């Protein structure tokens, strides 16, 4: 077993929830709410304790996952009883705030003003995409119970390095239960102008965060003379193809119509870091990167001019099919 494979066995899905005021709850109540809202799930308070957890006191708790079986065994709840004001600051979390599109100001406000927090986490039983996805859905369902409360200010899926508005989390959880991957919450798109270029505000680049929790890879757009919004569009589109449609890329594939001035090149960048992800790198036709000097010869031959093989191979029902196999 490689070092990277060994490291992947420690993969954890974790979420921090910020509260504006004191919250009291019982684990039985959380399990019952999840089981009622999501009939396909069965959670249980294995210790059958009736302790009232209060967010102004240290919290430690566990729910067991009874159904679906063979996905995730435990959901853990932890809190110190007070916020970490030394490390959880706007200055320290600027990248996460910037990645929280449409929620940036509210995220910053939640960081500065939350009084209590709760950390909830779980681990997949194996490393298959379907098990990871179901594990994330179970965690998302638990978090959605808290997301509906008026004291909940913001939710941070730590693997995606971003913040999510509570009502958006509820919406995304409902979508995830129908096997629509929540690309706008479980993945972040870290995009901006490239400061390494001589002409300011002309060249943009970016990358995803969080995809490696599902596919052991991230997607990168190398610097090109395009708007940041175009970078987000490409990252989002390729994330959709990989996670929702199950596309299998080859090094050297074309994204777009081969031979056109708008065709992007897809290159594979294998990580030298045993614990880091491999990357799919998207090269705009006018990228500043020297493709062959950086990535070497293409492993896949380009298609004939006029073809768009990546789009042709997209199968939007891939994820639903994968989940059907998981439950049979």
VENMOFEN-V114308 format. One record per residue. PSI is psi in degrees with one decimal (NA if undefined). OMEGA is omega in degrees with one decimal (NA if undefined). D_FIRST is the distance of its C-alpha to the first C-alpha in Angstrom with 2 decimals. Layout:
psi | omega | d_first
PSI | OMEGA | D_FIRST
PSI | OMEGA | D_FIRST
//
This chain:
psi | omega | d_first
132.9 | -178.5 | 0.00
163.5 | 177.4 | 3.81
-38.1 | -179.0 | 6.72
-40.6 | 178.3 | 8.26
-40.6 | 177.7 | 6.25
-40.8 | -179.1 | 6.70
-35.8 | -177.7 | 10.12
-22.9 | 179.4 | 10.96
-15.7 | 178.4 | 11.05
8.3 | -176.9 | 14.01
131.7 | -178.6 | 15.87
137.6 | 170.7 | 19.52
119.7 | -176.6 | 22.66
146.4 | 179.1 | 25.59
138.2 | 169.8 | 29.26
134.6 | 178.1 | 32.19
129.7 | -179.7 | 35.67
134.8 | -178.5 | 38.79
145.5 | 178.8 | 42.07
-17.1 | -176.2 | 45.64
173.7 | -179.0 | 46.99
138.3 | 177.0 | 46.29
134.3 | 175.3 | 44.42
136.8 | -179.7 | 44.58
160.0 | 172.1 | 42.58
146.0 | 178.9 | 41.44
-36.1 | 177.3 | 37.99
-39.8 | -179.1 | 39.84
-39.9 | 179.2 | 41.57
-45.6 | 179.8 | 38.39
-44.2 | -179.4 | 36.86
-39.5 | 179.6 | 40.18
-42.8 | 178.8 | 40.45
-46.4 | -178.3 | 37.01
-34.4 | 179.6 | 37.71
-42.0 | -178.0 | 41.11
-30.5 | -175.1 | 40.10
86.7 | -174.6 | 37.06
-20.6 | 179.1 | 37.85
-9.1 | -179.4 | 34.44
145.5 | 173.4 | 32.95
110.2 | 176.2 | 33.65
152.7 | -176.5 | 33.00
139.8 | 172.3 | 34.34
97.7 | -169.7 | 35.33
-23.2 | -179.5 | 33.89
-7.9 | 178.2 | 36.02
27.0 | 178.2 | 39.17
152.3 | 179.0 | 40.51
23.4 | -179.6 | 43.31
140.7 | 173.7 | 42.80
117.2 | 176.9 | 43.81
134.6 | 179.0 | 41.24
133.7 | -175.9 | 42.96
-6.8 | 174.7 | 41.40
10.6 | 175.6 | 43.65
158.0 | 176.1 | 42.02
136.6 | -178.8 | 38.46
134.8 | 170.7 | 36.56
122.5 | -178.4 | 33.69
160.2 | -178.5 | 33.18
134.7 | 167.8 | 30.83
141.2 | 175.9 | 31.25
148.5 | 177.1 | 29.29
106.8 | -179.8 | 28.35
-42.0 | 177.6 | 29.97
138.3 | -3.5 | 29.96
141.1 | -179.1 | 28.04
164.5 | 176.8 | 25.80
30.5 | 175.2 | 22.02
-71.3 | 177.0 | 21.78
138.6 | -175.2 | 22.38
-36.4 | -171.9 | 23.67
147.1 | 168.1 | 25.55
120.3 | -176.8 | 27.56
145.4 | 179.8 | 28.37
127.0 | -178.7 | 31.52
140.4 | 170.6 | 32.10
145.5 | 178.5 | 35.01
-15.0 | -177.8 | 36.67
-2.0 | 177.9 | 40.09
154.0 | -178.4 | 40.92
152.1 | 177.6 | 39.60
80.1 | -175.4 | 37.72
-14.0 | 179.2 | 40.51
-39.1 | -176.8 | 39.26
-32.0 | -179.6 | 35.99
84.3 | -179.4 | 36.66
158.7 | 177.7 | 39.25
-40.7 | -179.3 | 40.21
-43.7 | -178.5 | 39.72
-23.0 | -172.9 | 36.14
23.5 | 179.9 | 35.26
-43.0 | 178.9 | 37.07
-39.6 | 179.1 | 34.07
-36.7 | 177.9 | 33.37
-45.1 | -179.6 | 37.11
-31.5 | -179.2 | 37.41
-5.5 | -176.8 | 34.63
66.4 | -174.3 | 36.60
132.5 | -179.5 | 38.92
-0.8 | -176.7 | 42.12
15.7 | -171.3 | 41.40
-48.7 | -178.3 | 41.38
-41.4 | 179.6 | 44.64
-36.2 | 178.0 | 44.02
-44.9 | 178.7 | 40.53
-40.4 | 178.6 | 42.11
-41.8 | -179.7 | 44.84
-39.5 | 178.4 | 42.40
-44.6 | -176.1 | 40.53
-31.0 | -167.1 | 43.86
-3.3 | -179.9 | 45.59
146.0 | -178.0 | 43.24
-26.7 | -177.6 | 44.21
164.4 | 178.9 | 41.29
165.4 | 175.5 | 37.72
133.2 | 179.0 | 35.13
122.3 | -179.2 | 31.34
134.8 | -176.1 | 29.64
163.1 | 176.4 | 25.90
164.3 | 179.8 | 23.42
141.5 | 176.8 | 19.73
150.4 | -179.0 | 18.48
-26.2 | 174.9 | 17.31
-179.7 | -171.0 | 14.55
13.0 | 177.3 | 13.50
154.2 | 179.0 | 15.88
-43.1 | -177.1 | 18.80
-38.4 | 178.6 | 21.33
-41.1 | 177.1 | 19.99
-43.1 | -177.9 | 19.76
-46.1 | 179.6 | 23.23
-38.9 | 177.9 | 24.79
-44.0 | 177.6 | 23.48
-37.1 | 178.1 | 25.13
-42.0 | 180.0 | 28.23
-47.2 | 178.0 | 28.56
-42.9 | -179.2 | 28.39
-37.6 | 179.1 | 30.81
-42.2 | 178.2 | 33.18
-45.8 | -178.8 | 33.35
-33.2 | -178.3 | 33.99
-26.9 | 175.9 | 36.64
-43.0 | 178.6 | 38.71
-32.1 | -177.7 | 39.06
-23.8 | -179.1 | 39.50
-8.4 | -176.2 | 42.72
142.9 | -177.9 | 44.32
-19.0 | -179.6 | 46.95
-6.2 | -178.9 | 45.58
123.7 | -175.7 | 42.22
-40.5 | -175.4 | 42.33
154.1 | 179.1 | 38.92
133.4 | -179.7 | 35.34
104.9 | 169.4 | 32.34
106.3 | -169.6 | 28.97
-34.4 | -178.8 | 27.01
-25.4 | -178.4 | 24.05
-7.2 | 177.0 | 26.70
53.5 | 178.7 | 28.70
172.2 | 174.6 | 32.04
151.9 | -178.9 | 34.86
137.8 | 175.4 | 36.22
136.8 | -176.3 | 39.74
-45.5 | -178.6 | 39.91
-29.5 | 175.3 | 41.81
-34.1 | 178.1 | 39.38
-41.7 | 178.3 | 36.52
-44.6 | 179.1 | 38.52
-44.1 | -177.8 | 39.08
-34.5 | 177.9 | 35.44
-43.1 | 177.8 | 34.36
-40.8 | 178.3 | 36.94
-41.4 | -179.6 | 35.66
-34.7 | 179.7 | 32.02
-21.3 | 175.3 | 33.26
13.9 | 177.4 | 34.61
34.8 | 168.3 | 31.28
111.2 | -173.3 | 32.62
127.7 | -178.1 | 29.89
75.8 | -176.3 | 31.51
-20.6 | -178.2 | 30.99
10.8 | 178.5 | 33.72
-38.8 | -179.3 | 32.16
-11.5 | 176.4 | 28.41
145.8 | 172.9 | 28.00
159.2 | -176.3 | 30.04
102.5 | -175.1 | 31.47
103.2 | -168.3 | 32.01
146.8 | 175.9 | 34.77
176.8 | 175.4 | 37.57
143.3 | -177.7 | 39.74
111.6 | -177.8 | 38.14
-10.6 | -178.0 | 39.72
-2.9 | -178.9 | 38.78
151.4 | -176.5 | 41.33
-26.5 | 179.6 | 44.95
111.1 | -177.9 | 46.43
148.8 | 176.1 | 45.83
35.5 | 176.3 | 45.17
-38.6 | -176.0 | 44.60
128.0 | -180.0 | 40.89
155.3 | 177.8 | 38.34
174.9 | 179.2 | 34.54
175.0 | 177.9 | 31.95
160.2 | 175.8 | 28.51
158.7 | 169.3 | 27.08
131.2 | 177.0 | 25.48
-20.7 | -179.0 | 23.61
-31.1 | -178.0 | 22.28
-17.6 | 176.3 | 18.70
-12.3 | -179.8 | 18.90
-38.9 | -173.6 | 19.28
8.0 | -178.9 | 17.85
32.8 | 178.0 | 15.64
160.0 | 169.0 | 18.53
169.1 | 179.9 | 22.02
134.8 | -177.8 | 25.19
137.5 | 168.3 | 27.40
117.7 | 179.7 | 31.02
158.6 | -175.5 | 32.05
131.5 | -179.9 | 35.52
157.2 | -179.2 | 38.37
68.6 | -179.2 | 42.09
168.3 | 178.3 | 41.72
150.1 | 175.4 | 42.32
-32.9 | 178.8 | 39.61
-33.1 | 176.9 | 40.43
-35.3 | 177.3 | 39.37
-45.5 | 177.9 | 36.00
-43.4 | -179.4 | 35.54
-44.5 | -178.9 | 36.65
-43.1 | 179.3 | 34.07
-44.2 | -179.3 | 31.16
-44.6 | -178.1 | 32.33
-43.6 | 179.8 | 32.87
-35.6 | 175.1 | 29.46
-41.3 | 178.0 | 27.86
-45.5 | -179.3 | 30.04
-42.1 | -177.3 | 29.02
-45.2 | -171.1 | 25.27
-39.7 | -177.2 | 25.40
-35.3 | -173.9 | 28.64
-13.9 | 177.8 | 28.93
24.4 | 178.3 | 25.39
142.9 | 174.6 | 26.13
110.5 | -178.6 | 23.59
156.4 | 171.1 | 24.48
147.4 | 177.2 | 24.32
119.9 | -178.5 | 24.68
-1.8 | 178.3 | 28.46
161.1 | 178.6 | 29.54
136.9 | 173.1 | 32.88
104.5 | -172.8 | 33.59
-170.7 | -177.5 | 37.27
116.8 | -180.0 | 39.80
133.5 | 179.1 | 38.94
-10.6 | 179.7 | 41.74
163.2 | -179.4 | 43.08
-7.5 | -178.1 | 43.55
6.9 | -178.5 | 41.36
130.7 | 175.9 | 38.24
152.4 | 176.4 | 35.04
137.9 | 178.0 | 32.20
121.3 | 177.4 | 28.54
149.9 | -179.3 | 26.10
128.6 | 179.9 | 22.33
105.4 | -178.3 | 21.20
129.6 | -177.2 | 17.55
137.2 | 172.4 | 16.74
-16.3 | -177.4 | 16.26
122.0 | -176.1 | 15.35
-23.6 | -179.2 | 11.67
-5.7 | -177.6 | 13.08
161.0 | -178.2 | 15.78
154.6 | 164.9 | 16.33
162.3 | -177.1 | 17.20
142.6 | 165.1 | 20.92
122.7 | -174.3 | 23.47
128.2 | 180.0 | 26.52
125.9 | -178.4 | 30.01
115.1 | 174.0 | 32.72
151.4 | 179.1 | 36.33
-26.4 | 179.9 | 38.77
29.2 | 179.5 | 40.28
152.0 | 177.3 | 37.18
-7.0 | -176.6 | 37.61
136.3 | 173.4 | 34.28
102.9 | -171.5 | 34.47
-52.5 | -171.7 | 32.08
-30.1 | 176.1 | 31.54
-31.8 | -177.1 | 31.57
-42.8 | -171.8 | 28.87
-9.8 | -178.9 | 26.62
-170.3 | -178.4 | 27.75
148.7 | 175.8 | 28.82
138.4 | 179.5 | 28.22
-21.9 | 179.6 | 25.81
140.5 | 177.0 | 28.00
135.9 | 177.8 | 31.72
150.5 | 177.6 | 33.95
171.2 | 175.6 | 35.91
152.7 | 178.4 | 39.67
141.4 | 177.1 | 41.82
-9.5 | -179.1 | 42.72
152.2 | 176.3 | 39.56
77.2 | -171.0 | 37.22
-33.8 | -177.9 | 34.18
-47.2 | 179.3 | 31.96
-37.1 | -179.2 | 34.72
-34.6 | -176.7 | 35.44
-6.4 | -177.9 | 31.91
134.0 | 178.9 | 31.94
90.2 | -175.3 | 31.92
-23.0 | -179.9 | 33.00
6.8 | -176.4 | 32.49
-49.3 | -174.5 | 28.76
-41.3 | 177.5 | 27.73
-40.5 | 177.6 | 30.40
-39.5 | 179.4 | 29.31
-41.1 | -179.8 | 25.73
-34.6 | 177.4 | 27.16
-40.6 | 177.6 | 29.47
-35.0 | -178.5 | 26.68
-32.4 | -175.2 | 24.95
4.3 | 178.9 | 28.20
NA | NA | 29.00
//
